[in-house]
């Protein structure tokens, strides 16, 4: 079973698990500010669940690519929408500041 490390916690999940669901189930603070309530709940349309993911995950698909190509996101940044990402192996997750996680200041990293 893959291990996910985020916000100082490490936990296991099944291969192919949705990263957003895994993070929320393990009480990880995925959303910044008001976006804890104001988000698309995993539909891939708002972009507020963007995180940096290091490790083995599913490739970027069309819905995610389109959303990440629109401001305030940028395809040049190494962010993924956790709601559109499947865990395929061990991963380390970092969350950045800004409503959409688009800024460069780290909110939390794999170690805390």
N, CA, C and O atoms as a Tinker XYZ file with bonds, in Angstrom:
   448  protein
     1  N      0.839000   -1.186000    0.000000    73     2
     2  CA     0.000000    0.000000    0.000000    64     1     3
     3  C      0.882000    1.246000    0.000000    63     2     4     5
     4  O      1.852000    1.325000    0.754000    81     3
     5  N      0.546000    2.217000   -0.843000    73     3     6
     6  CA     1.320000    3.456000   -0.886000    64     5     7
     7  C      1.210000    4.237000    0.421000    63     6     8     9
     8  O      0.207000    4.169000    1.131000    81     7
     9  N      2.277000    4.982000    0.715000    73     7    10
    10  CA     2.285000    5.867000    1.872000    64     9    11
    11  C      2.202000    7.309000    1.387000    63    10    12    13
    12  O      2.881000    7.701000    0.438000    81    11
    13  N      1.357000    8.088000    2.054000    73    11    14
    14  CA     1.199000    9.513000    1.766000    64    13    15
    15  C      1.730000   10.269000    2.974000    63    14    16    17
    16  O      1.337000    9.994000    4.108000    81    15
    17  N      2.631000   11.228000    2.727000    73    15    18
    18  CA     3.172000   12.056000    3.803000    64    17    19
    19  C      2.775000   13.493000    3.538000    63    18    20    21
    20  O      3.069000   14.046000    2.478000    81    19
    21  N      2.091000   14.104000    4.528000    73    19    22
    22  CA     1.600000   15.476000    4.393000    64    21    23
    23  C      1.382000   16.071000    5.775000    63    22    24    25
    24  O      0.874000   15.396000    6.671000    81    23
    25  N      1.755000   17.307000    5.948000    73    23    26
    26  CA     1.505000   18.062000    7.173000    64    25    27
    27  C      1.992000   17.319000    8.416000    63    26    28    29
    28  O      1.339000   17.343000    9.459000    81    27
    29  N      3.147000   16.657000    8.294000    73    27    30
    30  CA     3.750000   15.966000    9.421000    64    29    31
    31  C      3.161000   14.605000    9.739000    63    30    32    33
    32  O      3.523000   14.001000   10.748000    81    31
    33  N      2.260000   14.109000    8.900000    73    31    34
    34  CA     1.634000   12.805000    9.111000    64    33    35
    35  C      1.979000   11.880000    7.951000    63    34    36    37
    36  O      2.180000   12.330000    6.823000    81    35
    37  N      2.045000   10.596000    8.237000    73    35    38
    38  CA     2.212000    9.586000    7.192000    64    37    39
    39  C      1.125000    8.544000    7.386000    63    38    40    41
    40  O      0.897000    8.062000    8.495000    81    39
    41  N      0.455000    8.202000    6.285000    73    39    42
    42  CA    -0.632000    7.226000    6.348000    64    41    43
    43  C     -0.661000    6.443000    5.049000    63    42    44    45
    44  O     -0.097000    6.876000    4.044000    81    43
    45  N     -1.308000    5.309000    5.068000    73    43    46
    46  CA    -1.392000    4.444000    3.897000    64    45    47
    47  C     -2.745000    4.587000    3.216000    63    46    48    49
    48  O     -3.736000    4.986000    3.829000    81    47
    49  N     -2.756000    4.250000    1.934000    73    47    50
    50  CA    -4.012000    4.222000    1.177000    64    49    51
    51  C     -3.893000    3.152000    0.101000    63    50    52    53
    52  O     -2.802000    2.657000   -0.184000    81    51
    53  N     -4.999000    2.812000   -0.475000    73    51    54
    54  CA    -5.011000    1.831000   -1.558000    64    53    55
    55  C     -4.445000    2.456000   -2.837000    63    54    56    57
    56  O     -4.586000    3.660000   -3.054000    81    55
    57  N     -3.819000    1.657000   -3.664000    73    55    58
    58  CA    -3.345000    2.128000   -4.966000    64    57    59
    59  C     -4.549000    2.611000   -5.761000    63    58    60    61
    60  O     -5.571000    1.929000   -5.824000    81    59
    61  N     -4.427000    3.784000   -6.365000    73    59    62
    62  CA    -5.505000    4.355000   -7.159000    64    61    63
    63  C     -6.447000    5.245000   -6.368000    63    62    64    65
    64  O     -7.422000    5.760000   -6.916000    81    63
    65  N     -6.164000    5.432000   -5.076000    73    63    66
    66  CA    -7.015000    6.296000   -4.254000    64    65    67
    67  C     -6.930000    7.739000   -4.716000    63    66    68    69
    68  O     -5.891000    8.189000   -5.201000    81    67
    69  N     -8.024000    8.455000   -4.563000    73    67    70
    70  CA    -8.084000    9.881000   -4.886000    64    69    71
    71  C     -7.329000   10.646000   -3.803000    63    70    72    73
    72  O     -7.646000   10.509000   -2.621000    81    71
    73  N     -6.336000   11.447000   -4.186000    73    71    74
    74  CA    -5.492000   12.138000   -3.226000    64    73    75
    75  C     -6.292000   13.086000   -2.340000    63    74    76    77
    76  O     -6.048000   13.138000   -1.134000    81    75
    77  N     -7.228000   13.829000   -2.893000    73    75    78
    78  CA    -8.051000   14.745000   -2.095000    64    77    79
    79  C     -8.785000   14.002000   -0.991000    63    78    80    81
    80  O     -8.771000   14.424000    0.165000    81    79
    81  N     -9.421000   12.903000   -1.345000    73    79    82
    82  CA   -10.173000   12.129000   -0.362000    64    81    83
    83  C     -9.260000   11.580000    0.723000    63    82    84    85
    84  O     -9.609000   11.602000    1.903000    81    83
    85  N     -8.107000   11.094000    0.331000    73    83    86
    86  CA    -7.156000   10.544000    1.298000    64    85    87
    87  C     -6.695000   11.626000    2.275000    63    86    88    89
    88  O     -6.623000   11.388000    3.481000    81    87
    89  N     -6.383000   12.812000    1.753000    73    87    90
    90  CA    -5.935000   13.902000    2.620000    64    89    91
    91  C     -7.042000   14.322000    3.590000    63    90    92    93
    92  O     -6.783000   14.486000    4.782000    81    91
    93  N     -8.247000   14.493000    3.104000    73    91    94
    94  CA    -9.358000   14.907000    3.962000    64    93    95
    95  C     -9.693000   13.840000    5.003000    63    94    96    97
    96  O     -9.957000   14.168000    6.160000    81    95
    97  N     -9.684000   12.570000    4.603000    73    95    98
    98  CA    -9.971000   11.483000    5.541000    64    97    99
    99  C     -8.948000   11.425000    6.675000    63    98   100   101
   100  O     -9.249000   10.937000    7.765000    81    99
   101  N     -7.744000   11.923000    6.416000    73    99   102
   102  CA    -6.688000   11.901000    7.418000    64   101   103
   103  C     -6.479000   13.262000    8.082000    63   102   104   105
   104  O     -5.421000   13.540000    8.647000    81   103
   105  N     -7.514000   14.103000    7.999000    73   103   106
   106  CA    -7.574000   15.394000    8.681000    64   105   107
   107  C     -6.424000   16.340000    8.316000    63   106   108   109
   108  O     -5.867000   17.024000    9.175000    81   107
   109  N     -6.086000   16.360000    7.034000    73   107   110
   110  CA    -5.095000   17.286000    6.513000    64   109   111
   111  C     -5.809000   18.565000    6.098000    63   110   112   113
   112  O     -6.844000   18.505000    5.434000    81   111
   113  N     -5.270000   19.726000    6.480000    73   111   114
   114  CA    -5.859000   21.026000    6.137000    64   113   115
   115  C     -5.586000   21.347000    4.676000    63   114   116   117
   116  O     -4.625000   22.047000    4.359000    81   115
   117  N     -6.421000   20.842000    3.796000    73   115   118
   118  CA    -6.194000   20.945000    2.356000    64   117   119
   119  C     -6.521000   22.313000    1.786000    63   118   120   121
   120  O     -5.876000   22.758000    0.836000    81   119
   121  N     -7.519000   22.991000    2.354000    73   119   122
   122  CA    -7.981000   24.254000    1.788000    64   121   123
   123  C     -7.520000   25.436000    2.632000    63   122   124   125
   124  O     -7.428000   25.338000    3.856000    81   123
   125  N     -7.232000   26.548000    1.971000    73   123   126
   126  CA    -6.816000   27.779000    2.639000    64   125   127
   127  C     -8.021000   28.696000    2.845000    63   126   128   129
   128  O     -8.831000   28.885000    1.937000    81   127
   129  N     -8.131000   29.259000    4.041000    73   127   130
   130  CA    -9.157000   30.266000    4.330000    64   129   131
   131  C    -10.571000   29.804000    4.063000    63   130   132   133
   132  O    -10.955000   28.685000    4.403000    81   131
   133  N    -11.354000   30.701000    3.436000    73   131   134
   134  CA   -12.772000   30.438000    3.172000    64   133   135
   135  C    -12.988000   29.266000    2.221000    63   134   136   137
   136  O    -14.098000   28.742000    2.126000    81   135
   137  N    -11.947000   28.854000    1.522000    73   135   138
   138  CA   -12.104000   27.761000    0.564000    64   137   139
   139  C    -12.297000   26.410000    1.242000    63   138   140   141
   140  O    -12.520000   25.407000    0.565000    81   139
   141  N    -12.214000   26.372000    2.576000    73   139   142
   142  CA   -12.578000   25.156000    3.301000    64   141   143
   143  C    -14.058000   24.851000    3.080000    63   142   144   145
   144  O    -14.480000   23.697000    3.147000    81   143
   145  N    -14.829000   25.883000    2.821000    73   143   146
   146  CA   -16.266000   25.728000    2.564000    64   145   147
   147  C    -16.578000   25.983000    1.085000    63   146   148   149
   148  O    -17.381000   25.273000    0.479000    81   147
   149  N    -15.934000   27.005000    0.517000    73   147   150
   150  CA   -16.196000   27.418000   -0.865000    64   149   151
   151  C    -15.252000   26.707000   -1.832000    63   150   152   153
   152  O    -14.238000   27.266000   -2.250000    81   151
   153  N    -15.595000   25.479000   -2.177000    73   151   154
   154  CA   -14.795000   24.727000   -3.154000    64   153   155
   155  C    -15.737000   23.840000   -3.952000    63   154   156   157
   156  O    -16.915000   23.723000   -3.613000    81   155
   157  N    -15.242000   23.225000   -4.990000    73   155   158
   158  CA   -16.101000   22.436000   -5.880000    64   157   159
   159  C    -16.308000   21.001000   -5.393000    63   158   160   161
   160  O    -16.950000   20.207000   -6.080000    81   159
   161  N    -15.781000   20.664000   -4.235000    73   159   162
   162  CA   -15.969000   19.352000   -3.612000    64   161   163
   163  C    -15.476000   18.201000   -4.493000    63   162   164   165
   164  O    -16.083000   17.131000   -4.541000    81   163
   165  N    -14.372000   18.444000   -5.182000    73   163   166
   166  CA   -13.742000   17.379000   -5.942000    64   165   167
   167  C    -14.111000   17.263000   -7.403000    63   166   168   169
   168  O    -13.782000   16.265000   -8.045000    81   167
   169  N    -14.786000   18.259000   -7.942000    73   167   170
   170  CA   -15.184000   18.195000   -9.357000    64   169   171
   171  C    -14.076000   18.634000  -10.315000    63   170   172   173
   172  O    -14.171000   18.412000  -11.522000    81   171
   173  N    -13.032000   19.253000   -9.777000    73   171   174
   174  CA   -11.916000   19.690000  -10.621000    64   173   175
   175  C    -12.139000   21.015000  -11.302000    63   174   176   177
   176  O    -11.437000   21.338000  -12.261000    81   175
   177  N    -13.107000   21.800000  -10.830000    73   175   178
   178  CA   -13.416000   23.058000  -11.498000    64   177   179
   179  C    -12.903000   24.295000  -10.779000    63   178   180   181
   180  O    -12.713000   25.329000  -11.419000    81   179
   181  N    -12.672000   24.229000   -9.478000    73   179   182
   182  CA   -12.287000   25.449000   -8.750000    64   181   183
   183  C    -10.777000   25.623000   -8.636000    63   182   184   185
   184  O    -10.284000   26.750000   -8.699000    81   183
   185  N    -10.046000   24.549000   -8.473000    73   183   186
   186  CA    -8.587000   24.638000   -8.372000    64   185   187
   187  C     -8.061000   24.945000   -6.987000    63   186   188   189
   188  O     -6.861000   25.175000   -6.837000    81   187
   189  N     -8.908000   24.959000   -5.963000    73   187   190
   190  CA    -8.471000   25.339000   -4.623000    64   189   191
   191  C     -7.737000   24.224000   -3.881000    63   190   192   193
   192  O     -7.168000   24.476000   -2.819000    81   191
   193  N     -7.735000   23.028000   -4.398000    73   191   194
   194  CA    -7.060000   21.897000   -3.751000    64   193   195
   195  C     -5.670000   21.649000   -4.340000    63   194   196   197
   196  O     -5.117000   20.560000   -4.189000    81   195
   197  N     -5.109000   22.649000   -5.005000    73   195   198
   198  CA    -3.806000   22.500000   -5.649000    64   197   199
   199  C     -2.702000   22.293000   -4.617000    63   198   200   201
   200  O     -2.621000   23.013000   -3.622000    81   199
   201  N     -1.860000   21.302000   -4.870000    73   199   202
   202  CA    -0.728000   20.972000   -4.008000    64   201   203
   203  C      0.451000   20.540000   -4.876000    63   202   204   205
   204  O      0.290000   20.195000   -6.046000    81   203
   205  N      1.622000   20.567000   -4.281000    73   203   206
   206  CA     2.794000   19.985000   -4.945000    64   205   207
   207  C      2.859000   18.531000   -4.510000    63   206   208   209
   208  O      2.769000   18.228000   -3.320000    81   207
   209  N      3.014000   17.635000   -5.468000    73   207   210
   210  CA     3.071000   16.208000   -5.170000    64   209   211
   211  C      4.378000   15.647000   -5.697000    63   210   212   213
   212  O      4.707000   15.801000   -6.873000    81   211
   213  N      5.113000   14.999000   -4.816000    73   211   214
   214  CA     6.338000   14.315000   -5.206000    64   213   215
   215  C      6.102000   12.823000   -5.028000    63   214   216   217
   216  O      5.746000   12.376000   -3.938000    81   215
   217  N      6.296000   12.063000   -6.073000    73   215   218
   218  CA     6.089000   10.627000   -6.000000    64   217   219
   219  C      5.261000   10.144000   -7.168000    63   218   220   221
   220  O      5.034000   10.867000   -8.138000    81   219
   221  N      4.817000    8.909000   -7.056000    73   219   222
   222  CA     4.126000    8.258000   -8.163000    64   221   223
   223  C      2.621000    8.495000   -8.094000    63   222   224   225
   224  O      1.932000    7.996000   -7.204000    81   223
   225  N      2.129000    9.276000   -9.066000    73   223   226
   226  CA     0.698000    9.582000   -9.168000    64   225   227
   227  C      0.253000    9.457000  -10.625000    63   226   228   229
   228  O      1.073000    9.308000  -11.532000    81   227
   229  N     -1.041000    9.520000  -10.824000    73   227   230
   230  CA    -1.614000    9.436000  -12.168000    64   229   231
   231  C     -1.169000   10.629000  -13.011000    63   230   232   233
   232  O     -0.856000   11.692000  -12.476000    81   231
   233  N     -1.143000   10.445000  -14.337000    73   231   234
   234  CA    -0.792000   11.573000  -15.212000    64   233   235
   235  C     -1.890000   12.634000  -15.221000    63   234   236   237
   236  O     -3.038000   12.357000  -14.875000    81   235
   237  N     -1.528000   13.833000  -15.615000    73   235   238
   238  CA    -2.486000   14.933000  -15.720000    64   237   239
   239  C     -3.449000   14.635000  -16.863000    63   238   240   241
   240  O     -3.030000   14.301000  -17.972000    81   239
   241  N     -4.745000   14.759000  -16.581000    73   239   242
   242  CA    -5.748000   14.549000  -17.608000    64   241   243
   243  C     -6.332000   15.894000  -18.034000    63   242   244   245
   244  O     -5.993000   16.928000  -17.458000    81   243
   245  N     -7.195000   15.886000  -19.025000    73   243   246
   246  CA    -7.700000   17.098000  -19.667000    64   245   247
   247  C     -8.333000   18.098000  -18.706000    63   246   248   249
   248  O     -7.997000   19.281000  -18.754000    81   247
   249  N     -9.239000   17.656000  -17.836000    73   247   250
   250  CA    -9.942000   18.579000  -16.925000    64   249   251
   251  C     -8.945000   19.340000  -16.065000    63   250   252   253
   252  O     -9.052000   20.556000  -15.909000    81   251
   253  N     -7.982000   18.626000  -15.510000    73   251   254
   254  CA    -6.979000   19.272000  -14.659000    64   253   255
   255  C     -6.089000   20.216000  -15.469000    63   254   256   257
   256  O     -5.781000   21.318000  -15.015000    81   255
   257  N     -5.686000   19.804000  -16.631000    73   255   258
   258  CA    -4.835000   20.647000  -17.464000    64   257   259
   259  C     -5.543000   21.951000  -17.819000    63   258   260   261
   260  O     -4.936000   23.022000  -17.778000    81   259
   261  N     -6.813000   21.863000  -18.164000    73   259   262
   262  CA    -7.574000   23.070000  -18.497000    64   261   263
   263  C     -7.657000   23.998000  -17.295000    63   262   264   265
   264  O     -7.399000   25.195000  -17.424000    81   263
   265  N     -8.014000   23.465000  -16.116000    73   263   266
   266  CA    -8.155000   24.320000  -14.926000    64   265   267
   267  C     -6.822000   24.946000  -14.540000    63   266   268   269
   268  O     -6.768000   26.125000  -14.191000    81   267
   269  N     -5.756000   24.171000  -14.600000    73   267   270
   270  CA    -4.441000   24.686000  -14.227000    64   269   271
   271  C     -3.886000   25.664000  -15.252000    63   270   272   273
   272  O     -2.916000   26.363000  -14.960000    81   271
   273  N     -4.461000   25.734000  -16.425000    73   271   274
   274  CA    -4.001000   26.690000  -17.439000    64   273   275
   275  C     -4.672000   28.051000  -17.272000    63   274   276   277
   276  O     -4.305000   29.007000  -17.955000    81   275
   277  N     -5.656000   28.151000  -16.367000    73   275   278
   278  CA    -6.387000   29.393000  -16.132000    64   277   279
   279  C     -5.902000   30.085000  -14.856000    63   278   280   281
   280  O     -5.581000   29.421000  -13.870000    81   279
   281  N     -5.849000   31.430000  -14.878000    73   279   282
   282  CA    -5.431000   32.162000  -13.674000    64   281   283
   283  C     -6.332000   31.837000  -12.485000    63   282   284   285
   284  O     -7.523000   31.586000  -12.671000    81   283
   285  N     -5.799000   31.836000  -11.288000    73   283   286
   286  CA    -4.448000   32.252000  -10.925000    64   285   287
   287  C     -3.409000   31.147000  -11.054000    63   286   288   289
   288  O     -2.254000   31.348000  -10.679000    81   287
   289  N     -3.791000   29.986000  -11.576000    73   287   290
   290  CA    -2.836000   28.896000  -11.753000    64   289   291
   291  C     -1.969000   29.116000  -12.978000    63   290   292   293
   292  O     -2.212000   30.014000  -13.783000    81   291
   293  N     -0.964000   28.284000  -13.098000    73   291   294
   294  CA    -0.063000   28.325000  -14.241000    64   293   295
   295  C      0.466000   26.914000  -14.459000    63   294   296   297
   296  O      0.846000   26.242000  -13.500000    81   295
   297  N      0.495000   26.467000  -15.685000    73   295   298
   298  CA     1.014000   25.134000  -15.985000    64   297   299
   299  C      2.507000   25.018000  -15.685000    63   298   300   301
   300  O      3.031000   23.913000  -15.546000    81   299
   301  N      3.191000   26.157000  -15.586000    73   299   302
   302  CA     4.625000   26.137000  -15.301000    64   301   303
   303  C      4.921000   25.754000  -13.850000    63   302   304   305
   304  O      6.007000   25.260000  -13.545000    81   303
   305  N      3.951000   25.983000  -12.956000    73   303   306
   306  CA     4.160000   25.625000  -11.552000    64   305   307
   307  C      3.940000   24.126000  -11.382000    63   306   308   309
   308  O      3.137000   23.514000  -12.084000    81   307
   309  N      4.657000   23.566000  -10.454000    73   307   310
   310  CA     4.602000   22.119000  -10.239000    64   309   311
   311  C      3.497000   21.733000   -9.260000    63   310   312   313
   312  O      3.758000   21.071000   -8.255000    81   311
   313  N      2.278000   22.141000   -9.546000    73   311   314
   314  CA     1.130000   21.865000   -8.682000    64   313   315
   315  C      0.197000   20.882000   -9.377000    63   314   316   317
   316  O      0.143000   20.806000  -10.605000    81   315
   317  N     -0.525000   20.141000   -8.569000    73   315   318
   318  CA    -1.565000   19.236000   -9.071000    64   317   319
   319  C     -2.855000   19.524000   -8.323000    63   318   320   321
   320  O     -2.816000   19.967000   -7.175000    81   319
   321  N     -3.980000   19.282000   -8.945000    73   319   322
   322  CA    -5.257000   19.350000   -8.252000    64   321   323
   323  C     -5.427000   18.003000   -7.553000    63   322   324   325
   324  O     -5.521000   16.964000   -8.206000    81   323
   325  N     -5.464000   18.030000   -6.232000    73   323   326
   326  CA    -5.523000   16.763000   -5.495000    64   325   327
   327  C     -6.783000   15.971000   -5.834000    63   326   328   329
   328  O     -6.776000   14.742000   -5.764000    81   327
   329  N     -7.864000   16.662000   -6.202000    73   327   330
   330  CA    -9.115000   15.974000   -6.527000    64   329   331
   331  C     -9.038000   15.216000   -7.849000    63   330   332   333
   332  O     -9.878000   14.357000   -8.117000    81   331
   333  N     -8.053000   15.519000   -8.666000    73   331   334
   334  CA    -7.909000   14.872000   -9.971000    64   333   335
   335  C     -6.699000   13.940000  -10.013000    63   334   336   337
   336  O     -6.323000   13.447000  -11.077000    81   335
   337  N     -6.095000   13.702000   -8.850000    73   335   338
   338  CA    -4.849000   12.944000   -8.767000    64   337   339
   339  C     -5.067000   11.625000   -8.041000    63   338   340   341
   340  O     -5.637000   11.590000   -6.951000    81   339
   341  N     -4.609000   10.542000   -8.658000    73   339   342
   342  CA    -4.692000    9.221000   -8.033000    64   341   343
   343  C     -3.312000    8.825000   -7.525000    63   342   344   345
   344  O     -2.304000    9.024000   -8.202000    81   343
   345  N     -3.287000    8.268000   -6.338000    73   343   346
   346  CA    -2.038000    7.832000   -5.708000    64   345   347
   347  C     -1.677000    6.456000   -6.249000    63   346   348   349
   348  O     -2.453000    5.508000   -6.134000    81   347
   349  N     -0.480000    6.356000   -6.846000    73   347   350
   350  CA    -0.034000    5.079000   -7.406000    64   349   351
   351  C      1.152000    4.488000   -6.652000    63   350   352   353
   352  O      1.463000    3.307000   -6.803000    81   351
   353  N      1.809000    5.307000   -5.843000    73   351   354
   354  CA     2.954000    4.878000   -5.045000    64   353   355
   355  C      3.129000    5.869000   -3.909000    63   354   356   357
   356  O      2.270000    6.720000   -3.680000    81   355
   357  N      4.248000    5.757000   -3.193000    73   355   358
   358  CA     4.509000    6.669000   -2.083000    64   357   359
   359  C      4.593000    8.108000   -2.587000    63   358   360   361
   360  O      5.226000    8.376000   -3.608000    81   359
   361  N      3.952000    9.037000   -1.864000    73   359   362
   362  CA     3.966000   10.446000   -2.255000    64   361   363
   363  C      4.198000   11.340000   -1.042000    63   362   364   365
   364  O      3.898000   10.977000    0.095000    81   363
   365  N      4.742000   12.522000   -1.326000    73   363   366
   366  CA     4.940000   13.580000   -0.344000    64   365   367
   367  C      4.209000   14.808000   -0.876000    63   366   368   369
   368  O      4.353000   15.162000   -2.046000    81   367
   369  N      3.424000   15.459000   -0.017000    73   367   370
   370  CA     2.539000   16.536000   -0.448000    64   369   371
   371  C      2.905000   17.828000    0.284000    63   370   372   373
   372  O      3.154000   17.828000    1.489000    81   371
   373  N      2.933000   18.939000   -0.480000    73   371   374
   374  CA     3.198000   20.269000    0.068000    64   373   375
   375  C      2.065000   21.194000   -0.342000    63   374   376   377
   376  O      1.630000   21.179000   -1.494000    81   375
   377  N      1.580000   22.008000    0.608000    73   375   378
   378  CA     0.515000   22.981000    0.336000    64   377   379
   379  C      1.087000   24.384000    0.384000    63   378   380   381
   380  O      1.869000   24.713000    1.277000    81   379
   381  N      0.696000   25.217000   -0.583000    73   379   382
   382  CA     1.174000   26.593000   -0.680000    64   381   383
   383  C      0.057000   27.580000   -0.340000    63   382   384   385
   384  O     -1.119000   27.217000   -0.306000    81   383
   385  N      0.438000   28.812000   -0.094000    73   383   386
   386  CA    -0.510000   29.861000    0.288000    64   385   387
   387  C     -1.293000   30.371000   -0.919000    63   386   388   389
   388  O     -1.035000   29.996000   -2.063000    81   387
   389  N     -2.266000   31.247000   -0.617000    73   387   390
   390  CA    -3.168000   31.769000   -1.639000    64   389   391
   391  C     -4.437000   30.940000   -1.635000    63   390   392   393
   392  O     -4.415000   29.765000   -1.268000    81   391
   393  N     -5.524000   31.536000   -2.033000    73   391   394
   394  CA    -6.799000   30.835000   -2.043000    64   393   395
   395  C     -6.786000   29.567000   -2.867000    63   394   396   397
   396  O     -7.470000   28.597000   -2.541000    81   395
   397  N     -6.019000   29.575000   -3.919000    73   395   398
   398  CA    -5.930000   28.426000   -4.821000    64   397   399
   399  C     -4.623000   27.666000   -4.637000    63   398   400   401
   400  O     -4.315000   26.773000   -5.426000    81   399
   401  N     -3.854000   28.004000   -3.611000    73   399   402
   402  CA    -2.554000   27.360000   -3.416000    64   401   403
   403  C     -1.567000   27.749000   -4.498000    63   402   404   405
   404  O     -0.634000   27.007000   -4.803000    81   403
   405  N     -1.786000   28.931000   -5.078000    73   403   406
   406  CA    -0.984000   29.364000   -6.234000    64   405   407
   407  C      0.256000   30.170000   -5.873000    63   406   408   409
   408  O      1.116000   30.388000   -6.727000    81   407
   409  N      0.364000   30.615000   -4.634000    73   407   410
   410  CA     1.507000   31.441000   -4.220000    64   409   411
   411  C      2.727000   30.560000   -3.957000    63   410   412   413
   412  O      2.636000   29.335000   -4.036000    81   411
   413  N      3.860000   31.174000   -3.647000    73   411   414
   414  CA     5.095000   30.415000   -3.443000    64   413   415
   415  C      5.439000   30.173000   -1.976000    63   414   416   417
   416  O      6.415000   29.484000   -1.678000    81   415
   417  N      4.651000   30.729000   -1.058000    73   415   418
   418  CA     4.905000   30.531000    0.373000    64   417   419
   419  C      4.292000   29.199000    0.814000    63   418   420   421
   420  O      3.116000   28.935000    0.562000    81   419
   421  N      5.103000   28.360000    1.479000    73   419   422
   422  CA     4.650000   27.065000    1.950000    64   421   423
   423  C      3.739000   27.225000    3.165000    63   422   424   425
   424  O      4.111000   27.889000    4.134000    81   423
   425  N      2.562000   26.629000    3.122000    73   423   426
   426  CA     1.640000   26.608000    4.267000    64   425   427
   427  C      1.996000   25.420000    5.161000    63   426   428   429
   428  O      2.122000   25.562000    6.377000    81   427
   429  N      2.156000   24.254000    4.548000    73   427   430
   430  CA     2.673000   23.080000    5.238000    64   429   431
   431  C      3.390000   22.200000    4.225000    63   430   432   433
   432  O      3.108000   22.219000    3.027000    81   431
   433  N      4.315000   21.439000    4.755000    73   431   434
   434  CA     5.123000   20.553000    3.921000    64   433   435
   435  C      4.924000   19.123000    4.412000    63   434   436   437
   436  O      4.169000   18.895000    5.357000    81   435
   437  N      5.589000   18.163000    3.786000    73   435   438
   438  CA     5.428000   16.792000    4.256000    64   437   439
   439  C      5.794000   16.621000    5.740000    63   438   440   441
   440  O      5.205000   15.790000    6.431000    81   439
   441  N      6.757000   17.400000    6.223000    73   439   442
   442  CA     7.207000   17.227000    7.606000    64   441   443
   443  C      6.442000   18.080000    8.603000    63   442   444   445
   444  O      6.680000   17.957000    9.804000    81   443
   445  N      5.554000   18.919000    8.167000    73   443   446
   446  CA     4.771000   19.691000    9.133000    64   445   447
   447  C      4.437000   21.065000    8.687000    63   446   448
   448  O      3.780000   21.809000    9.416000    81   447
